[in-house]
Amino acid sequence: MPVPVIIDCDPGHDDAVAVMLAAGDPAVELLAITTVAGNQTLEKTTLNARRVCTVAGITGVPVAAGCARPLVRPLTVADDVHGESGLDGPRFPDPAVDIVPEHAVELMHRILAEHPEPVTLVPTGPLTNVALLLTRYPDAAAHIREIVFMGGSTERGNRTPAAEFNVYVDPEAADIVLGSGVPVTMCGLNVTHQALATPEVLARLEALGTELSRICAELLTYFASTYRQLWGFTAPPVHDPVAVARVIDPETVRCVDAHVAVELSGRYTRGATVVDLHGYTGRPVNARVAVALDAARFWDRVIAAVDTLGRRVR
């Protein structure tokens, strides 16, 4: 049976691919797409979610806007990575998919309460919406199968030397989620840097021959240009779909159990995820931590999902 999933995202080039993977893979039942401020402002990330749904033919899935800023801090956006729109590169048609008149947190709570089985949350942006859900509605935890998020790192960061972007933007939210008692899986930079959109991957996308595959190739080509300029990557890491892939096929993303703490106040380390892989602190395990990716299996799944969606909207 497909796994019921809510994607909470801040599109974002890699968020766009994550949404397509969730919508196009038969192992997932996509119940909703919610948006949060992160890679760009909430207005822009919500518009981008609508754009992605439009070009990918994703209909009948409610899209709801959530929090416009982190829980306690000013918003930091990643326009240096994702551009002024948050989804620079392709030219998108006017979106034909609208948002529902319901806050993302309220929509998530309602779906969790009404769905006949526990739901998996897959946040691919800052964890603001999910943390607010858990604090405003403590009853929601019993209806969540697990939270599989893209964020953090067992190693170094990509927004500061110590901190990955999603956790850096709202470290208080990440701290709440990791301390919630809900089963949590962290897919951090250490594993998502194994999901490289190489020229061979781009060629496979282009060979699909659909309008959607062309848009995906253009998205990843733009993404490659910023990663090359900022970090010297020869091919860009496509972070967010890794979290979806873990839900679809756990064997694709190998995890270990560990305690993960979030640094909230360090002068140089705010937003760092302190991952105790070797049990130094004696603190109880609170997360599964992704450590290895079967990249070939991952890209086969992504490309198959893009192919499925692209053929539907031809």
N, C-alpha and C positions, 0 to 999 in steps of 0.2 A: 504493500500500500504506500502511496506517496506520503511524504512527511509534510504535514501542514506547517507553513512558514510565513512569518511576517518579516519583510526586509525593511530595515530602518537605515536610511542612507542620506548622503550629502553629495549627489552627483555633480562633478567628478567623473573623469574618464574611466577609472577602474570600477567605480560604483555602477556606471552604465553597463559594463560587461557583466558585473555581478547580477544585476537585475535581469539581463537577458538570459544568463545561465539558469537563474531560478525559474524564469517563465518558460524557458524552452526545454528544460529537462523533465522527463516524465517521472522522475523520482521525487519531485517537489510539487506540492499543492500550494501555489502562491495565493495567500489569503488577503494580503494588503501590502502596499508600499507606503511607508511614512518617511517624511523628510525632516532634516534638522540642519541648522546652520553649522558650517564647518569649512569645507573646501571653498565655499562662497557664502554669501548671505542667504538667509532662508528664502527670500523671494526668488533668488537665482537658482538655488538647489531644487526648489519646488518646480519652477519652470522647466528645469532640466529633466526632472523625473517625468514630467508630462511629455516632453520632447521624446525621451527614450521610449516611453509607452506608445507614442504615436508612430514612430518609425518602425518599431518592432511589432506593431499590431497587438499590443497587450491591452485588451479591453475586458471589462467585467471585473477588474481588480481595483478596489477603491484606493485612491491616492489621497493622503491627508498630510497637511503641513503641521509641523510641531514647533519646537522651541527655537526662537530667533536668537538666543544667546546662551552661553554656558550658565550653569547654576549660580556661580558667584563672581565670575571674572569677565572682563571685556572679551569680545569675540576677536579671534585671530583667524584670518582666512589664508588660503593657499593660492593666491592669484599668480604667484611666481611659478607654480606647477601646472595649474589648470586654466590659467588665463582669466581675462576680465569677466567672461560669461560663466566660468566654471566648467565649461565644456567646449573650449575653443577647438577649432579645426574644421569640422564639416559645417556646411550650411544646412540648417534644419528647417523644415516646413513649419508653418504655424501649428501649434499643438491642437489636436482634436480630442484629447483626453483632458478632462477637467478634474479639479479636486473636489472632494466631498466637504460639506459644510460642518466639519467636525474636527476638533483638535486631534493630532496624532495620538496623544496619550489616551484620550477618551475612546478613540477608535480601537486602539490596541486592547484597552480594558474590556470593551464590549465584546470584541471577537474572542478574547480569552474566556470570558464568562459564558459565551453562547456556544463555543465550539465543543463538539462531543468528546474530543480527546485533547490532551495537552499539546500546546503549540510551541514550535521552536522559533525563537527570535534571533535574527541575524543582523546585528548592527554593523554597518560598514563606515560609519562616521563617528563623531564624538558621541559619547554614551548619555547625553543629556536627557533625551526622551525616555530611555529605558530606566535611568535612575529616578526620574520623576514618576514614572509609572509605579515603580517598586515602593517609593516613599508615600505617594498619594494613595495608592491602593494596595496595602499589604496583602490582601486576599489574592492578588494577581499571581503571586509566586507559586501557589499551588496548581495553577493552570499552565505553567510554563514547563515544557519538557526540558529545555536547556537554552542557554544563551551562548551562541557561537559568534564571537566578535572579531573583526579585524582591528588590531591595534596593539600597541606595546612592542616589546622586543626583549629577547634574552641577552641582547648585545648592546649596540649603540643605537642612537636615534637618527631621525631625518628632519627634525625641526630644530632641535638643539643637539649637541654632542651626546646627550643622555636620553632625550625624549623623542618618541614617535609622535607624529602630528595629532592623531585622533585623541590620544590620552593627554597630550600637552594642552590641547584646546580646553578640555574639561576634566582635569584630574580628579576633582571631587566626585564627578559622576562615575568615573571609572572605579574609584574607591568604594562607592556605594554598591555598585554591581558586583565587584569581587567579594564584598563582605555580606552579600545578601543571603547566602545559603542556597541559592539556586545553582544547579550545575552549570558551570561556565567553562568554555573552551576559548583560549586566546590564540589567535593566529597572528603572530607578530612579524616584524620585518625580517627576523632571522629565517623564517620559512617563506614569506612572500617574495623575498629577493631571489628565490629559486624559480619563480613563475615569470620567466623572461619572455617577452614578446619579440622573439628573434626574427630576422628576415624570413626564415623558413615558415614561422607561424603566420606572418603577414601574407606571405605567398599563398598559404593554404586558405586563409580567409578570402583573399581576392579571387581565388580559383572557384569559390562557391558561385560567383557570378550573379549575386542578388544585390539589390539596392542596399539592403541592410548590411551585407558583408562589406560592401564598399564603404559605408559609413563607419563600420567598426575598424576597418583598415586605416581610414583617415583619422579616427580618434586616436588610435595607437601610434600612428606616425607623428601626430602632434605631441603626444605624451612622450614619445622617444626623444623628440627635440629638446624638451625641457629637462628631461633626465640627463641627457648628454651634456647640456649646457651647465646644469647645476651641480651634478655629481660625477660626470664623466662615464656614465653607464653606456656601453655599446648597444644595449637593448634594454627597454624599460621593464621594471618589475610591475606586474599587474596584480596589485595586492588583494583587492576586495573579493574577487571571485574565489579566492582560496578558502574563505570562510564558508561560502556556499558549497564548494566542492567537498568540504569536510562533512557537511550534512548529507549530501547526495551519496557519497561513497567514502566512508571513514577510512578505508584502506589507502585512499589517495593521499591523505594527510596524517602522518604518524605523530602521535602525541605522547607526552609523558606527564605524570602527575607531579605537581609542585605547589608550593605556596608562592603567591604573587602579591606583593605590596606595591602601592603607588606612592611615590614621593610627592608630598603636597607643598612643602615649604623650603626645599633646598635651594640655596642661592644659585647654584649651577645645575641642579638636577631636578627641578620641578617638572613633574610629568613623567619621570622615569619609572619604568616598571622593574621592580627588584624581584627577580625570579630566582627562587632558592632551589636550584636543580639538584643540589647535593645534600639537602637537609641540614645546612649549617645552623639555621636559627631554631630548629626544633618546632617551628610553628606548623599547625595542621595544614594539610593540602586543601586548597580552595579553588584549584583550577586544573584543567588539562591544558597543557602548553604544547602547541605544535612545534615540531623540531625538524621534520623532513617532509618533502613533497615528491611524489611521483609525477614529475613534470610532463612526461609523455601522456600518461593517463589523464592528467588535468587538462591539457590542451585538447585531447581528443573529445573530452566532455564539453568544453567550451565551444569548440568549433561545431560539434553536432548540434548544440542548442541554437547557435546562430543560424545554422543551416535550416533547422526546423522552423524557426520564426521567419526567416527570410522567405521560405517557400510559401508560407501562409499569406504573406502580404504582397506577393508578386502581383 
